[in-house]
Amino acid sequence: MEYCSLTVERLDSICRISLARESARNAQSQQMLDELDHALQAAAEDGQVRVVILAGHGAHFSAGHDLKEAQAKRADFTVEERWAYESQRYFGYCMRIWDFPKPTIAQVQGACVAGGFMIANMCDLVVASEDAFFSDPVGHTLAAAATEVLIHPWVMGLRRAKEMLYTGEKVDAQEALRIGMVNRVVPRADLEAATLALASRIAQAPPFGLHLIKRSLNRSADAQGLRTALSAHFDTHQLSHLSEEFRQVRDRGLAQAITRGGQGDKA
């Protein structure tokens, strides 16, 4: 399959999948999400691939979901239509990253916002450049209950997740490292090489053993309620789209609301 919004590279036993909508700060269109899911499934089925890197071309990893497309194509969705769309492309696709049978590494630079935060933090490991920042302004600006997959408290701790979501403020790379949300922070010029070196080290391990270790580690989180909590929040997120607050924001324009919140025009 040829991709329009991604690039896929094979680097020995490593597959690097890069978001490639630089002019839109890698905002996630429907096409991008469908292509990303397809590329990941192909990597899962490729017996030669041992590790997957999820990256983004250009200055930013991802500014989140493409709200301009959402406003144009899905603003008037019924409850049933929104549920079907988001349960597949947002929640379902993210859980497939979480359940991916091989180790995954997010390579993050610049903005990692909302939907970008979501997919990066479904990966096993995160390597960030010094200029990377993480934010999720949706609750603060769109009157919607955070992103579709509330992975935040699981990767950054409950109190820090509350502060981030209540205020809509950014978390820089060093703070993300301090709280354990990212594994490594490196200079921007070294990001690609450092991530590839980490992936190459992981790829030296026996693949079936890694597969079993990942299953057990994820089951540890599931035993603590991760999957149940994420599923429950998805329902709450859907409910938040029926509020009068959200209706007013939607009618004024979703992308404009993010801009007014100071977080960019795509997230």
Secondary structure, 3 states (H helix, E strand, C coil): CCCCCEEEEEECCEEEEEECCHHHCCCECHHHHHHHHHHHHHHHHCCCCCEEEEEECCCCCECCECHHHHHHHHCCCCHHHHHHHHHHHHHHHHHHHHCCCCCEEEEECCEEECHHHHHHCCCCEEEEECCCEEECCHHHHCCCCCCCCCCHHHHHCHHHHHHHHHHCCCEEHHHHHHCCCCCEEECHHHHHHHHHHHHHHHHCCCHHHHHHHHHHHHHHHHHCCHHHHHHHHHHHHHHHCCCHHHHHHHHHCHHHHHHHCCCCCCC
